[in-house]
Amino acid sequence: MKLLITIIILIYIPLLESLYSSTLWGLNWYSPLVMDKVGNYLLFIKIASIGLGLYLLSINTLQLRNLFSSNLLFSFQKVINFIVGCFQVALLSLGLLFIGIEGDLNKKHREEKFDGFSIYALTSDPGAMGKAYHYFYIKCPKPMGRYGLTLIKKFDWLGKFEFDVSQNILSIKTSDGNVEELDISTLKNCSNN
């Protein structure tokens, strides 16, 4: 029984983590850049875990068969576990491919610290597969090195840009000379996060 539980954990914990929208069930530790890097390394760990689960499932057929009262039930669980495991390995391998062609993470994640809070800018550029956006957030510290994000505004592609905060106004200056100013006085109170 321990073997079956081990196999299920090795195959299904990576699935549960992958189904959650953010890395490690929304841990949000240190910074979005760090969490993005952790997510990239986590792909390797998930593939190894699933591979080990599938390996244990395939080499322990006789031992596992004795746990089930019917051959049909044993075959059903084995097929389901193999399908779920192989499907995950395929999708996670595709994720590794995207990591390989992903640009510099420091351009995707930009953060500037101010008094008691930070402004975090995420550049979401899927390339030819979709439209590029910039998301600006207030990043507030939380206990134990965690952080919280509050969306300020989502912009269509800005190109190269710089941003600064002065007197509760977030100024975003693009390379073509446009300036967008946003009042963040109601958002920057990090005690609400």
N, C-alpha and C positions, 0 to 999 in steps of 0.2 A: 504494500500500500504506500510506503514511503517513496518508493521509486515512481509510482504514478503521480503522486503529489509533487514530487520534484520536477517531473516532466511537464506537468501542467503549469507550475510556477515559471519554469524556464521559457515556455512558449507564450503564456498568456499575460504575464506581467509586462513584457515589452509591448504587447498589443494595447493593454490598458494605458500605458504611458503615452503611446503614439496617438491614441484616440483623444487624449486631452490636448487642448489647443496650445498650451505653452509648456516649455521644458520642465520636467520633473514636477508635474502637477501644479505649476504656477509658483514655484519656489521664489522666483524673483530675488535672487541673491546678488548683491554687490552692484551689478549694472546689467543693462540689456546686452551689451557687447559680451560680457563674460558668459551670460546665459546662452547667447547664440553659439559661442565656442563650445560650451559644455554640451549643448544639443548636438553639435557636430561630432564630438567624441563619443557621445552616447549612442550614435548610430552603430559604431563599431561594436560596442558592448552589447547592444540589442541583437545584432547579427550573430555574434559569438554565443550568446545565451540561447537563441532560437536554434542555432546549429547544434549545440550540445544537447538540447531537448530532443531534437529530431534524431540525433545519433543514438541517444539512450533509448528512444522509442523503437528504433529499428534493430538494435542489437539485443534487446531484452524481450523479444516476442513471447517466448515460452513462459517466462516469469510473469509477464503482464497478463497473458491469456489465463493463467490460473486464478487471477483476481476476479474474473467475470464468470457468471453462471452460464452465459450463453455465448457461443462463437459469434453470433450476429451482433450482440452488444459490443463485444471486444473489437470486431472488425469495424463497426460503426465509429467507435471512439478513436480507433487508430487512423481511419481515413480522415475524419474531421480534424484531428490534431495535425496530420500531415498537410492537409489543405491549408489550414490556418497558418501553420509554420512556413510553408513554402511561399504562400501569398505574401506574408510579411517580409521574408527574405528578399523577394523580388522588389517590393515597394521600397524597402530600406536601401537596397542596392541602387535603385533609381535616385534616392536621396543622396547617396554617396556621389553619384555622377554629378548631381547639381552642385554639391559642395566643391567638387573638382573644378567646375567652370565658374563658380561664384567669384565675384570680384573681391576687392579689399574690404574686409569687414569694417575697417575704420572709416571708410567712406559711407557705408550703410548706416552706421551708428555714430552720431556726434552728440557730445554732451559738454555743456558749459556750466560751471558752478557759479552760483551767486550767493547772496546772503541767506542761508538756511534752506535753500532749495537749489535745484538744477533745472536747466532747460535741456530736454533730450529731443533730438531730431532723428527720426527714422526715415531713411530713403528706401521706398519699396519700388524696385525696378525689375519687373519680371521679363524685361527684354521684349522680344517679338511676340511673346505670349499674352501681353496685356499692357495696360496703361500704367505709367509711372506716377507715383505720388510721394509727397513728403508729409509726414505726420509730426506735429510738434506737441510735446507733452511737458507738463510739470512733473519732475521726478522728486519725490519726497522720501526722506529716510524713514525706515521702520526699524523696530527692534531686531537685534541679532543679525545685522548686516543686510537686511532685506530692504526693498524699496517698493513704492507704489507709484503708478503712473496715472495722471489725469490728462485727458486729451484737451489741448488748447484749440487746435484747428488742423484740418486736413487740406493740403494744397495740391493742385495739379503740379506737374513737373516745373520746378523753378530753375533748373540748371545749377550752376555754382552759386552758392549763397553764403552769407555770413549773418550771424545774429548776435544781438546784445540786448540787455535789459537795463533801462534807465527810468527811474521814477515810475515803476510799475508798468512800463510800456515795453513790450517785446517788439524790437525792430528787426525785420528780416530784409536784408539788402541783397538783391540778386546781381549777377555780373552784368546784366544789361541796364542797371541803374534804377530799377524799380524798388520801391520801399513799401513794405507792408507793416503797419503798426497795429498791435493788438494790446488792449488793456488786460493785464493779468492780475490786477489787484484782488479780485474776488477768488482767483484760483490758487494763488501762491501760499495760502494758509495751509501748511502741511499738517497741522494738528487734526484736520478733518479726514486725512487718508488713513 
